[in-house]
Amino acid sequence: MTNEYDAWMWKGDEMRLFRAGVEIPNDWYDAPNKFNGADPGAFDHDGDGRAGGVKRGPGRPRKDQAR
C-alpha cells in the first residue's frame, strides 16, 4: 500500500512515520494494538492476524412457539 500523505503507523510497540509516496508493508497498521502487554494471538478471534474480531458460535436454539 502506498500512502498519499504522511502517516504514523504501528507494528506492536514500534511506531514509525511513513512519508507520502512510500510503500507501507502489510504488517504495519494505522492504529496501535490494544493488547501490547498480552499475547495478541489469544485475542485474534476471527483469524485475520489482528486483535479483536468476532467468531460466531452456533447461536441460541429457537424458542418454542405456542399456537
Backbone atoms as SQL, in Angstrom:
CREATE TABLE atoms (id INTEGER PRIMARY KEY, chain TEXT, resi INTEGER, resn TEXT, atom TEXT, x REAL, y REAL, z REAL);
INSERT INTO atoms VALUES
  (1, 'A', 1, 'MET', 'N', 0.843, -1.167, 0.000),
  (2, 'A', 1, 'MET', 'CA', 0.000, 0.000, 0.000),
  (3, 'A', 1, 'MET', 'C', 0.895, 1.238, 0.000),
  (4, 'A', 2, 'THR', 'N', 0.596, 2.170, -0.843),
  (5, 'A', 2, 'THR', 'CA', 1.329, 3.430, -0.893),
  (6, 'A', 2, 'THR', 'C', 0.466, 4.518, -0.276),
  (7, 'A', 3, 'ASN', 'N', 1.078, 5.286, 0.614),
  (8, 'A', 3, 'ASN', 'CA', 0.358, 6.334, 1.315),
  (9, 'A', 3, 'ASN', 'C', 0.333, 7.611, 0.496),
  (10, 'A', 4, 'GLU', 'N', -0.800, 8.322, 0.476),
  (11, 'A', 4, 'GLU', 'CA', -0.924, 9.587, -0.240),
  (12, 'A', 4, 'GLU', 'C', -0.463, 10.772, 0.605),
  (13, 'A', 5, 'TYR', 'N', -0.293, 10.557, 1.902),
  (14, 'A', 5, 'TYR', 'CA', 0.094, 11.627, 2.816),
  (15, 'A', 5, 'TYR', 'C', 0.966, 11.033, 3.922),
  (16, 'A', 6, 'ASP', 'N', 1.645, 11.881, 4.700),
  (17, 'A', 6, 'ASP', 'CA', 2.451, 11.408, 5.823),
  (18, 'A', 6, 'ASP', 'C', 1.532, 10.786, 6.874),
  (19, 'A', 7, 'ALA', 'N', 1.926, 9.639, 7.426),
  (20, 'A', 7, 'ALA', 'CA', 1.075, 8.971, 8.410),
  (21, 'A', 7, 'ALA', 'C', 1.919, 8.187, 9.400),
  (22, 'A', 8, 'TRP', 'N', 1.484, 8.199, 10.663),
  (23, 'A', 8, 'TRP', 'CA', 2.103, 7.364, 11.689),
  (24, 'A', 8, 'TRP', 'C', 1.475, 5.981, 11.614),
  (25, 'A', 9, 'MET', 'N', 2.308, 4.947, 11.651),
  (26, 'A', 9, 'MET', 'CA', 1.838, 3.568, 11.595),
  (27, 'A', 9, 'MET', 'C', 2.454, 2.800, 12.753),
  (28, 'A', 10, 'TRP', 'N', 1.770, 1.740, 13.206),
  (29, 'A', 10, 'TRP', 'CA', 2.223, 0.935, 14.331),
  (30, 'A', 10, 'TRP', 'C', 2.420, -0.514, 13.929),
  (31, 'A', 11, 'LYS', 'N', 3.399, -1.151, 14.605),
  (32, 'A', 11, 'LYS', 'CA', 3.654, -2.585, 14.479),
  (33, 'A', 11, 'LYS', 'C', 4.072, -3.048, 15.866),
  (34, 'A', 12, 'GLY', 'N', 3.118, -3.615, 16.625),
  (35, 'A', 12, 'GLY', 'CA', 3.392, -3.986, 18.003),
  (36, 'A', 12, 'GLY', 'C', 3.622, -2.737, 18.839),
  (37, 'A', 13, 'ASP', 'N', 4.772, -2.634, 19.501),
  (38, 'A', 13, 'ASP', 'CA', 5.105, -1.468, 20.319),
  (39, 'A', 13, 'ASP', 'C', 5.827, -0.391, 19.526),
  (40, 'A', 14, 'GLU', 'N', 6.231, -0.700, 18.312),
  (41, 'A', 14, 'GLU', 'CA', 7.011, 0.234, 17.497),
  (42, 'A', 14, 'GLU', 'C', 6.096, 1.173, 16.714),
  (43, 'A', 15, 'MET', 'N', 6.486, 2.450, 16.636),
  (44, 'A', 15, 'MET', 'CA', 5.733, 3.450, 15.904),
  (45, 'A', 15, 'MET', 'C', 6.680, 4.110, 14.905),
  (46, 'A', 16, 'ARG', 'N', 6.216, 4.323, 13.683),
  (47, 'A', 16, 'ARG', 'CA', 7.078, 4.896, 12.647),
  (48, 'A', 16, 'ARG', 'C', 6.271, 5.843, 11.760),
  (49, 'A', 17, 'LEU', 'N', 6.923, 6.909, 11.315),
  (50, 'A', 17, 'LEU', 'CA', 6.302, 7.854, 10.398),
  (51, 'A', 17, 'LEU', 'C', 6.653, 7.443, 8.970),
  (52, 'A', 18, 'PHE', 'N', 5.641, 7.187, 8.160),
  (53, 'A', 18, 'PHE', 'CA', 5.827, 6.878, 6.748),
  (54, 'A', 18, 'PHE', 'C', 5.474, 8.120, 5.956),
  (55, 'A', 19, 'ARG', 'N', 6.385, 8.573, 5.112),
  (56, 'A', 19, 'ARG', 'CA', 6.182, 9.772, 4.298),
  (57, 'A', 19, 'ARG', 'C', 5.284, 9.463, 3.099),
  (58, 'A', 20, 'ALA', 'N', 4.690, 10.475, 2.519),
  (59, 'A', 20, 'ALA', 'CA', 3.813, 10.322, 1.362),
  (60, 'A', 20, 'ALA', 'C', 4.576, 9.671, 0.207),
  (61, 'A', 21, 'GLY', 'N', 3.934, 8.720, -0.452),
  (62, 'A', 21, 'GLY', 'CA', 4.521, 8.047, -1.601),
  (63, 'A', 21, 'GLY', 'C', 5.406, 6.860, -1.255),
  (64, 'A', 22, 'VAL', 'N', 5.605, 6.577, 0.027),
  (65, 'A', 22, 'VAL', 'CA', 6.443, 5.457, 0.461),
  (66, 'A', 22, 'VAL', 'C', 5.573, 4.211, 0.617),
  (67, 'A', 23, 'GLU', 'N', 6.079, 3.082, 0.168),
  (68, 'A', 23, 'GLU', 'CA', 5.356, 1.813, 0.292),
  (69, 'A', 23, 'GLU', 'C', 5.320, 1.383, 1.763),
  (70, 'A', 24, 'ILE', 'N', 4.116, 1.037, 2.271),
  (71, 'A', 24, 'ILE', 'CA', 3.943, 0.605, 3.656),
  (72, 'A', 24, 'ILE', 'C', 3.777, -0.913, 3.657),
  (73, 'A', 25, 'PRO', 'N', 4.611, -1.653, 4.416),
  (74, 'A', 25, 'PRO', 'CA', 4.466, -3.109, 4.489),
  (75, 'A', 25, 'PRO', 'C', 3.119, -3.514, 5.090),
  (76, 'A', 26, 'ASN', 'N', 2.657, -4.723, 4.772),
  (77, 'A', 26, 'ASN', 'CA', 1.336, -5.198, 5.212),
  (78, 'A', 26, 'ASN', 'C', 1.214, -5.361, 6.719),
  (79, 'A', 27, 'ASP', 'N', 2.317, -5.579, 7.438),
  (80, 'A', 27, 'ASP', 'CA', 2.216, -5.824, 8.878),
  (81, 'A', 27, 'ASP', 'C', 2.210, -4.546, 9.712),
  (82, 'A', 28, 'TRP', 'N', 2.123, -3.372, 9.100),
  (83, 'A', 28, 'TRP', 'CA', 2.024, -2.092, 9.793),
  (84, 'A', 28, 'TRP', 'C', 0.576, -1.618, 9.735),
  (85, 'A', 29, 'TYR', 'N', 0.055, -1.105, 10.877),
  (86, 'A', 29, 'TYR', 'CA', -1.338, -0.692, 10.973),
  (87, 'A', 29, 'TYR', 'C', -1.440, 0.772, 11.358),
  (88, 'A', 30, 'ASP', 'N', -2.596, 1.395, 11.063),
  (89, 'A', 30, 'ASP', 'CA', -2.780, 2.810, 11.350),
  (90, 'A', 30, 'ASP', 'C', -3.300, 3.085, 12.754),
  (91, 'A', 31, 'ALA', 'N', -3.470, 2.058, 13.566),
  (92, 'A', 31, 'ALA', 'CA', -3.902, 2.226, 14.953),
  (93, 'A', 31, 'ALA', 'C', -3.064, 1.310, 15.832),
  (94, 'A', 32, 'PRO', 'N', -2.708, 1.753, 17.053),
  (95, 'A', 32, 'PRO', 'CA', -1.923, 0.889, 17.933),
  (96, 'A', 32, 'PRO', 'C', -2.727, -0.324, 18.385),
  (97, 'A', 33, 'ASN', 'N', -2.030, -1.385, 18.719),
  (98, 'A', 33, 'ASN', 'CA', -2.652, -2.606, 19.194),
  (99, 'A', 33, 'ASN', 'C', -3.041, -2.432, 20.656),
  (100, 'A', 34, 'LYS', 'N', -4.303, -2.733, 21.008),
  (101, 'A', 34, 'LYS', 'CA', -4.770, -2.577, 22.386),
  (102, 'A', 34, 'LYS', 'C', -4.138, -3.595, 23.324),
  (103, 'A', 35, 'PHE', 'N', -3.633, -4.704, 22.803),
  (104, 'A', 35, 'PHE', 'CA', -3.183, -5.810, 23.624),
  (105, 'A', 35, 'PHE', 'C', -1.667, -5.955, 23.612),
  (106, 'A', 36, 'ASN', 'N', -0.919, -4.843, 23.686),
  (107, 'A', 36, 'ASN', 'CA', 0.537, -4.915, 23.635),
  (108, 'A', 36, 'ASN', 'C', 1.121, -5.713, 24.786),
  (109, 'A', 37, 'GLY', 'N', 0.516, -5.652, 25.979),
  (110, 'A', 37, 'GLY', 'CA', 1.063, -6.357, 27.130),
  (111, 'A', 37, 'GLY', 'C', 0.719, -7.836, 27.150),
  (112, 'A', 38, 'ALA', 'N', -0.348, -8.207, 26.487),
  (113, 'A', 38, 'ALA', 'CA', -0.799, -9.598, 26.486),
  (114, 'A', 38, 'ALA', 'C', -0.391, -10.274, 25.182),
  (115, 'A', 39, 'ASP', 'N', -0.744, -11.523, 25.054),
  (116, 'A', 39, 'ASP', 'CA', -0.476, -12.274, 23.824),
  (117, 'A', 39, 'ASP', 'C', -1.547, -11.897, 22.795),
  (118, 'A', 40, 'PRO', 'N', -1.197, -11.112, 21.739),
  (119, 'A', 40, 'PRO', 'CA', -2.225, -10.688, 20.791),
  (120, 'A', 40, 'PRO', 'C', -2.861, -11.845, 20.039),
  (121, 'A', 41, 'GLY', 'N', -2.150, -12.958, 19.865),
  (122, 'A', 41, 'GLY', 'CA', -2.728, -14.105, 19.176),
  (123, 'A', 41, 'GLY', 'C', -3.908, -14.699, 19.918),
  (124, 'A', 42, 'ALA', 'N', -3.906, -14.560, 21.251),
  (125, 'A', 42, 'ALA', 'CA', -5.017, -15.081, 22.048),
  (126, 'A', 42, 'ALA', 'C', -6.280, -14.263, 21.836),
  (127, 'A', 43, 'PHE', 'N', -6.158, -13.045, 21.331),
  (128, 'A', 43, 'PHE', 'CA', -7.305, -12.170, 21.121),
  (129, 'A', 43, 'PHE', 'C', -7.674, -12.041, 19.651),
  (130, 'A', 44, 'ASP', 'N', -7.103, -12.864, 18.791),
  (131, 'A', 44, 'ASP', 'CA', -7.412, -12.841, 17.358),
  (132, 'A', 44, 'ASP', 'C', -8.569, -13.805, 17.109),
  (133, 'A', 45, 'HIS', 'N', -9.791, -13.337, 17.355),
  (134, 'A', 45, 'HIS', 'CA', -10.951, -14.217, 17.327),
  (135, 'A', 45, 'HIS', 'C', -11.376, -14.640, 15.928),
  (136, 'A', 46, 'ASP', 'N', -11.152, -13.797, 14.922),
  (137, 'A', 46, 'ASP', 'CA', -11.611, -14.157, 13.586),
  (138, 'A', 46, 'ASP', 'C', -10.482, -14.631, 12.673),
  (139, 'A', 47, 'GLY', 'N', -9.239, -14.726, 13.194),
  (140, 'A', 47, 'GLY', 'CA', -8.138, -15.308, 12.437),
  (141, 'A', 47, 'GLY', 'C', -7.570, -14.428, 11.339),
  (142, 'A', 48, 'ASP', 'N', -7.755, -13.103, 11.416),
  (143, 'A', 48, 'ASP', 'CA', -7.227, -12.238, 10.370),
  (144, 'A', 48, 'ASP', 'C', -5.850, -11.662, 10.698),
  (145, 'A', 49, 'GLY', 'N', -5.249, -12.061, 11.813),
  (146, 'A', 49, 'GLY', 'CA', -3.915, -11.587, 12.171),
  (147, 'A', 49, 'GLY', 'C', -3.911, -10.340, 13.037),
  (148, 'A', 50, 'ARG', 'N', -5.056, -9.782, 13.337),
  (149, 'A', 50, 'ARG', 'CA', -5.162, -8.604, 14.195),
  (150, 'A', 50, 'ARG', 'C', -6.015, -8.934, 15.410),
  (151, 'A', 51, 'ALA', 'N', -5.763, -8.243, 16.507),
  (152, 'A', 51, 'ALA', 'CA', -6.532, -8.485, 17.727),
  (153, 'A', 51, 'ALA', 'C', -7.985, -8.073, 17.527),
  (154, 'A', 52, 'GLY', 'N', -8.889, -8.811, 18.167),
  (155, 'A', 52, 'GLY', 'CA', -10.310, -8.482, 18.104),
  (156, 'A', 52, 'GLY', 'C', -11.037, -9.307, 17.079),
  (157, 'A', 53, 'GLY', 'N', -12.150, -8.808, 16.640),
  (158, 'A', 53, 'GLY', 'CA', -12.955, -9.534, 15.672),
  (159, 'A', 53, 'GLY', 'C', -13.991, -10.396, 16.361),
  (160, 'A', 54, 'VAL', 'N', -14.822, -11.011, 15.575),
  (161, 'A', 54, 'VAL', 'CA', -15.915, -11.817, 16.100),
  (162, 'A', 54, 'VAL', 'C', -15.841, -13.210, 15.508),
  (163, 'A', 55, 'LYS', 'N', -15.929, -14.189, 16.354),
  (164, 'A', 55, 'LYS', 'CA', -16.048, -15.572, 15.901),
  (165, 'A', 55, 'LYS', 'C', -17.413, -16.045, 16.374),
  (166, 'A', 56, 'ARG', 'N', -18.297, -16.209, 15.437),
  (167, 'A', 56, 'ARG', 'CA', -19.676, -16.529, 15.792),
  (168, 'A', 56, 'ARG', 'C', -19.813, -17.989, 16.164),
  (169, 'A', 57, 'GLY', 'N', -20.599, -18.225, 17.171),
  (170, 'A', 57, 'GLY', 'CA', -20.891, -19.574, 17.627),
  (171, 'A', 57, 'GLY', 'C', -22.164, -20.097, 16.974),
  (172, 'A', 58, 'PRO', 'N', -22.661, -21.209, 17.472),
  (173, 'A', 58, 'PRO', 'CA', -23.849, -21.798, 16.870),
  (174, 'A', 58, 'PRO', 'C', -25.122, -21.000, 17.141),
  (175, 'A', 59, 'GLY', 'N', -25.116, -20.112, 18.122),
  (176, 'A', 59, 'GLY', 'CA', -26.295, -19.310, 18.411),
  (177, 'A', 59, 'GLY', 'C', -27.229, -19.978, 19.399),
  (178, 'A', 60, 'ARG', 'N', -28.307, -19.300, 19.703),
  (179, 'A', 60, 'ARG', 'CA', -29.295, -19.829, 20.642),
  (180, 'A', 60, 'ARG', 'C', -30.289, -20.716, 19.910),
  (181, 'A', 61, 'PRO', 'N', -30.818, -21.708, 20.623),
  (182, 'A', 61, 'PRO', 'CA', -31.868, -22.519, 19.989),
  (183, 'A', 61, 'PRO', 'C', -33.143, -21.689, 19.810),
  (184, 'A', 62, 'ARG', 'N', -33.952, -22.072, 18.850),
  (185, 'A', 62, 'ARG', 'CA', -35.205, -21.351, 18.595),
  (186, 'A', 62, 'ARG', 'C', -36.163, -21.549, 19.742),
  (187, 'A', 63, 'LYS', 'N', -36.955, -20.538, 19.991),
  (188, 'A', 63, 'LYS', 'CA', -37.976, -20.596, 21.024),
  (189, 'A', 63, 'LYS', 'C', -39.158, -21.406, 20.518),
  (190, 'A', 64, 'ASP', 'N', -39.756, -22.212, 21.391),
  (191, 'A', 64, 'ASP', 'CA', -40.987, -22.932, 21.017),
  (192, 'A', 64, 'ASP', 'C', -42.116, -21.932, 20.914),
  (193, 'A', 65, 'GLN', 'N', -42.795, -21.929, 19.812),
  (194, 'A', 65, 'GLN', 'CA', -43.911, -21.010, 19.601),
  (195, 'A', 65, 'GLN', 'C', -45.224, -21.694, 19.983),
  (196, 'A', 66, 'ALA', 'N', -45.902, -21.120, 20.970),
  (197, 'A', 66, 'ALA', 'CA', -47.204, -21.643, 21.351),
  (198, 'A', 66, 'ALA', 'C', -48.248, -21.144, 20.350),
  (199, 'A', 67, 'ARG', 'N', -49.094, -22.044, 19.839),
  (200, 'A', 67, 'ARG', 'CA', -50.097, -21.624, 18.840),
  (201, 'A', 67, 'ARG', 'C', -51.473, -21.717, 19.365);
